Amino acid sequence: MWDFLKRKKAKSVFVPTDFDPDEEQEHHDSKVLKALYSWVLVLLGVSVLVSVQFPFFQEVHKRSGAFVEEAAFALLLAGLFSLTVEKYHREEFRHFVIVERRKLKRDVFLYAYGHAVAEETRQEIKDLILDCPFHRDELRLEWHFAPAKDALDKIRLTKIFSYTQRNGTKIPQPYTYRLHQNTTSSVLRQVSENQTQTVKIRRKSKDDINLEKNHAQISGEPTSDHIRELQTDEIGQLQPGEEMYVSVTITETRPILSDDSYSSKHPVVGKTLVSVYVEAGLDLVAAAYCQSKALEIRTEHNPPAIHAWHIRRGILPFQGINVSWSPAPPKAEVPETKNAEPEGGLLPAPPVPLVASQKTDTGAAKG
């Protein structure tokens, strides 16, 4: 019999799974407290109504008795309203919140935007953006081209990438810096002869971290995986909201017809500046393979020596900027043409033909 009562009691208790136990306990305590206040108002109103019937109010202070009676009715109505109508509205609102939370948990995109997003896309957004504790700001990308010594089919390229790395979370996050160069084995063989990599990391109230790898170290690396990596674990943890400044410089010799790109594994926010400085005769094409629109030209843009663009919108992880170059076509020489003079000097000017003028209303011609 007691087991039956326990089961019946368990079925009658509604415990929503959308709230944590602390929140549910707080709601229960608040509901009990409001019910207690409501019953106090009802009992106080009934007590005042009973007291008004005494001869003190009925015979001596009739006007005061009428006022106290109205106040008692107000207390009684307020308590009954809180126990019935207000309680019903509170439960309805709570049920509405539970339903909306369930919809939000099922599909946040469907709830927010009104259409479903494929599971693969949602997983990519979660892995690359939502679960990423870091983002980059103030990204500056520079490519410097100069003629290569004793090689007309090559150019000397210096790349300078700088940005501010931030921890956007409210807890400390471990951070390991890695500079990846993902490329083909043929490009690795081209640049390994004289490429150098330099990274400078600066943090407030911390010693600067300097990383460097020269061409001898790069040449000795295996190139089977087509990945070069310069990394350090000296950073340790980035505190909540902490930022650090990173500057990367890569110098290498490249073919005169080739391309290069930059992408970030972390989201990029704010304005991104792209600059290309050319000392050799090259045709340049720059594009953002993260945007459908062309790069916006900055005021410093002055080709062919200086090319300057910017992106005002954010850049998603593994999207970025591509710069391609090729030899500039030679300028076509226009031969100078001289007018041949006839023998005996210049010819006389031809006579001016007579042109008949229009007649006026009087019929007189003006010659």
C-alpha positions in Angstrom: 0.0 0.0 0.0 2.8 2.4 0.9 4.6 1.6 -2.4 1.4 2.5 -4.3 1.2 5.8 -2.5 4.9 6.6 -3.3 4.4 5.8 -7.0 1.3 7.9 -7.1 3.1 10.8 -5.5 6.0 10.5 -7.9 3.7 10.6 -10.9 1.9 13.7 -9.7 5.0 15.7 -9.2 6.1 17.5 -12.4 9.9 18.0 -12.5 10.9 19.7 -15.7 14.2 18.5 -17.2 15.0 21.9 -18.8 16.0 23.5 -15.4 18.9 22.5 -13.2 18.1 21.4 -9.6 19.2 24.7 -8.1 16.9 26.6 -10.4 14.0 24.2 -9.7 14.5 24.5 -5.9 14.6 28.3 -6.2 11.3 28.3 -8.2 9.7 26.0 -5.6 10.8 28.2 -2.7 9.5 31.3 -4.5 6.2 29.6 -5.2 5.8 28.6 -1.5 6.6 32.1 -0.3 4.1 33.7 -2.7 1.4 31.3 -1.6 2.2 32.1 2.1 1.9 35.8 1.5 -1.4 35.3 -0.4 -2.9 33.3 2.5 -1.7 35.9 5.0 -3.6 38.5 3.0 -6.7 36.4 2.9 -6.6 35.6 6.6 -5.9 39.3 7.4 -8.9 40.4 5.3 -11.2 37.9 6.9 -10.0 39.0 10.4 -10.6 42.6 9.6 -14.1 41.9 8.2 -15.0 40.0 11.4 -13.7 42.9 13.6 -15.8 45.4 11.7 -18.9 43.7 13.1 -18.0 44.7 16.6 -20.1 47.5 18.3 -17.0 49.7 18.3 -17.3 50.2 14.5 -21.0 49.6 14.2 -22.2 52.2 16.7 -19.3 54.5 17.6 -17.1 54.8 14.5 -19.3 54.1 11.6 -17.3 56.0 9.0 -14.1 54.4 10.2 -15.8 51.0 10.1 -16.8 51.6 6.5 -13.3 52.5 5.5 -11.8 49.5 7.4 -14.4 47.2 5.7 -13.4 48.4 2.2 -9.7 47.8 3.1 -10.5 44.3 4.3 -12.3 43.5 1.1 -9.2 44.8 -0.8 -6.9 42.5 1.1 -9.2 39.6 0.6 -9.5 40.1 -3.1 -5.7 40.6 -3.5 -5.0 37.3 -1.7 -7.6 35.4 -3.7 -6.3 36.9 -7.0 -2.7 35.9 -6.1 -3.9 32.3 -5.3 -5.9 31.9 -8.5 -5.4 34.1 -11.5 -1.8 35.2 -10.8 -0.8 31.6 -10.0 -2.3 30.4 -13.3 -0.4 33.0 -15.3 2.8 32.2 -13.6 2.5 28.5 -14.4 1.5 29.3 -18.0 4.6 31.5 -18.4 6.8 28.8 -16.9 5.4 26.3 -19.3 6.0 28.7 -22.2 9.6 29.1 -21.2 10.1 25.3 -21.0 8.6 24.7 -24.4 10.8 27.5 -26.0 13.9 26.0 -24.3 13.1 22.6 -25.7 12.8 24.1 -29.2 16.1 25.9 -28.8 17.9 22.8 -27.7 16.5 20.8 -30.6 17.8 23.2 -33.3 19.1 26.7 -32.5 19.3 27.6 -36.2 15.7 26.6 -36.9 14.6 28.5 -33.8 16.6 31.6 -34.6 16.4 31.9 -38.4 13.4 29.8 -39.3 15.2 27.2 -41.5 17.2 24.1 -40.8 21.0 23.9 -41.3 22.6 20.6 -42.3 24.3 18.6 -39.6 27.7 18.8 -41.3 27.5 22.5 -41.5 26.5 22.9 -37.9 29.4 20.6 -36.8 31.9 22.8 -38.8 30.5 25.9 -37.2 30.7 24.3 -33.8 34.3 23.0 -34.2 35.8 26.1 -35.9 33.9 29.0 -34.4 31.8 28.2 -31.4 34.3 26.0 -29.6 37.3 28.2 -30.6 38.4 30.3 -27.6 40.7 32.6 -29.6 40.3 35.2 -32.3 42.6 37.5 -34.2 42.3 41.3 -34.6 44.2 44.0 -36.4 45.5 41.6 -39.1 48.1 43.2 -41.4 49.4 41.3 -44.5 52.4 42.5 -46.5 54.2 41.1 -49.5 57.4 42.8 -50.6 58.8 41.9 -54.0 62.4 42.8 -55.1 64.6 41.6 -58.0 66.7 38.5 -57.3 70.4 38.8 -57.7 71.8 37.0 -60.8 68.4 35.4 -61.6 66.0 37.0 -64.1 63.5 34.2 -63.7 63.2 34.6 -59.9 62.2 37.3 -57.4 63.1 37.9 -53.8 59.9 37.9 -51.6 59.5 39.1 -48.0 56.2 38.4 -46.2 55.3 40.2 -43.0 52.1 39.1 -41.2 51.1 40.7 -37.9 48.0 40.5 -35.7 46.7 40.6 -32.1 45.7 37.2 -30.6 43.0 37.4 -27.9 41.4 34.9 -25.5 37.7 35.6 -25.8 36.6 33.3 -23.0 36.2 34.0 -19.2 38.7 31.2 -18.2 42.4 30.7 -18.8 43.2 28.9 -22.0 46.4 26.9 -22.9 47.9 28.2 -26.1 50.6 26.7 -28.3 51.9 28.8 -31.2 52.4 27.0 -34.5 53.4 28.5 -37.9 52.3 26.1 -40.6 53.4 26.3 -44.2 51.2 24.0 -46.2 52.4 23.7 -49.8 53.6 21.3 -52.4 57.0 19.5 -52.5 58.0 21.4 -55.6 57.5 24.8 -53.9 59.4 23.5 -50.8 62.4 22.6 -52.9 62.3 26.1 -54.6 62.3 28.1 -51.3 64.3 25.8 -49.0 67.6 27.0 -50.4 67.3 30.4 -48.9 64.1 30.7 -46.8 64.2 32.2 -43.3 61.4 32.3 -40.8 61.2 34.7 -37.9 58.4 35.0 -35.3 58.2 37.6 -32.5 55.6 37.2 -29.8 55.0 40.1 -27.3 52.8 40.0 -24.2 52.2 42.6 -21.5 54.5 42.2 -18.4 56.1 39.1 -20.1 59.4 38.6 -21.9 59.3 38.6 -25.6 59.5 35.3 -27.4 61.6 35.1 -30.5 61.6 32.1 -32.9 63.8 31.7 -35.9 64.6 29.1 -38.4 67.3 29.6 -41.1 67.6 28.0 -44.6 70.0 25.4 -43.3 67.6 24.1 -40.8 64.7 24.2 -43.3 66.7 22.4 -46.0 67.3 19.5 -43.6 63.6 19.0 -42.9 61.7 16.2 -44.6 59.2 17.4 -47.2 57.1 14.2 -47.6 54.2 15.6 -45.7 54.4 19.0 -47.4 54.2 20.8 -44.1 56.7 23.0 -42.3 56.1 24.0 -38.7 57.6 26.5 -36.4 56.2 26.2 -32.9 56.7 26.9 -29.2 55.1 26.0 -25.9 56.6 28.9 -24.0 53.4 30.9 -24.0 51.6 28.6 -21.6 48.2 30.1 -20.8 46.3 33.2 -22.0 44.3 34.7 -19.2 40.6 35.8 -19.8 40.6 38.7 -22.2 44.4 38.7 -22.5 46.0 39.6 -25.8 49.4 39.1 -27.4 51.0 40.7 -30.4 52.4 38.3 -33.1 54.7 39.3 -36.0 55.8 36.8 -38.6 58.5 37.5 -41.2 59.3 35.0 -44.0 62.0 35.7 -46.6 62.4 33.4 -49.7 63.2 33.3 -53.3 60.3 32.4 -55.6 59.7 32.0 -59.4 58.7 35.1 -61.2 55.4 33.4 -62.1 53.8 32.0 -58.9 51.3 32.8 -56.1 51.1 32.9 -52.4 48.3 32.9 -49.8 47.6 33.5 -46.1 44.9 31.9 -43.9 44.3 31.7 -40.2 43.1 28.8 -38.1 41.3 31.2 -35.8 38.5 33.7 -36.8 39.7 37.1 -37.8 37.6 40.2 -36.7 38.0 43.9 -37.4 39.5 45.4 -40.5 42.2 43.4 -42.4 44.9 45.4 -44.3 46.5 43.9 -47.4 49.6 45.7 -48.9 51.9 44.6 -51.7 55.1 46.5 -52.5 56.8 45.9 -55.8 60.3 46.8 -57.0 60.3 44.5 -60.0 58.1 44.7 -63.0 55.2 42.4 -62.1 51.5 42.1 -62.7 49.7 41.4 -59.5 46.2 40.0 -58.7 44.9 39.8 -55.1 41.7 38.2 -54.1 40.0 37.1 -50.9 38.9 33.6 -51.2 36.5 34.1 -48.3 34.4 36.9 -49.9 32.3 37.1 -53.0 33.2 40.8 -53.4 36.5 42.2 -54.6 38.9 43.7 -52.1 38.3 47.4 -51.4 41.1 49.8 -52.4 42.7 52.0 -49.8 43.9 55.6 -50.3 47.6 54.4 -50.4 46.9 52.3 -53.5 49.3 53.5 -56.2 50.2 50.8 -58.7 52.5 49.4 -60.0 54.7 50.1 -57.0 52.2 50.0 -54.1 49.0 48.0 -54.0 46.8 48.5 -50.9 43.4 46.9 -50.1 41.4 46.1 -47.0 38.5 43.9 -45.9 36.0 45.4 -43.4 34.2 42.1 -42.7 35.4 39.2 -40.6 37.3 36.2 -42.0 36.4 32.6 -41.1 39.0 30.0 -40.1 41.1 28.6 -43.0 39.9 31.4 -45.3 42.2 34.2 -46.3 44.0 36.2 -49.0 45.7 35.0 -52.2 48.2 37.0 -54.2 49.5 35.9 -57.6 52.1 37.5 -59.8 53.5 37.2 -63.3 56.0 39.2 -65.4 54.6 42.5 -66.6 54.3 42.6 -70.4 56.9 45.0 -72.0 55.5 48.3 -73.0 54.9 48.7 -76.7 57.2 51.3 -78.2 55.4 53.7 -80.5 57.7 54.8 -83.4 57.9 58.5 -83.9 56.5 59.6 -87.3 57.8 62.7 -89.0 55.8 64.5 -91.7 57.8 64.6 -95.0 58.4 68.1 -96.3 58.2 68.6 -100.1 61.1 69.9 -102.0 61.3 73.6 -102.1 59.9 74.2 -98.7 56.3 74.1 -97.3 53.4 74.1 -99.6 51.2 77.1 -99.5 47.9 76.8 -97.6 44.9 75.9 -99.8 42.5 78.6 -100.5 39.5 78.9 -98.2 36.3 78.0 -100.0 33.4 80.4 -100.0 30.5 79.4 -97.8 27.1 80.8 -98.6 25.5 82.3 -95.5 21.9 82.1 -94.5 19.5 84.8 -95.5 17.8 87.0 -93.0 14.2 87.9 -92.9 14.9 91.0 -95.1 16.5 88.8 -97.8 19.9 90.4 -97.6 22.8 87.9 -97.6 25.7 88.4 -95.1 29.0 87.5 -96.7 
